[in-house]
Amino acid sequence: MGVTDRPQNYINRIQSPATQGLPRVTVHMLHHSLTLVYLRQSIDDAKLQVDRSWEAVRGSENLLRRLHTEGF
C-alpha cells in the first residue's frame, strides 16, 4: 500500500515545522500522544451519541405512555 493509498484518517507521522529537528523518539512519542487524544475524542463522541439515543428512547416511551393513557 503506497502513501497515497492509505485511508485519510491514517496517521503515519506528525508533519509539522514544530517537529523539525526533534529526536525521532520524541516525534514518535508525540504521535502516540496525538493518537490517544483522537481516541479519547472518539470515545467522548460515542458516549454523547449513546446518551442522546437513550434520551430519544425515554422520550418515545413517554409519548407512547401518554398516547395509551389518553386513549389513542
PyMOL commands that set and color helices and strands:
alter all, ss='L'
color gray80, all
select helices_A, chain A and resi 3-5+17-19+24-69
alter helices_A, ss='H'
color red, helices_A
deselect
rebuild
show_as cartoon
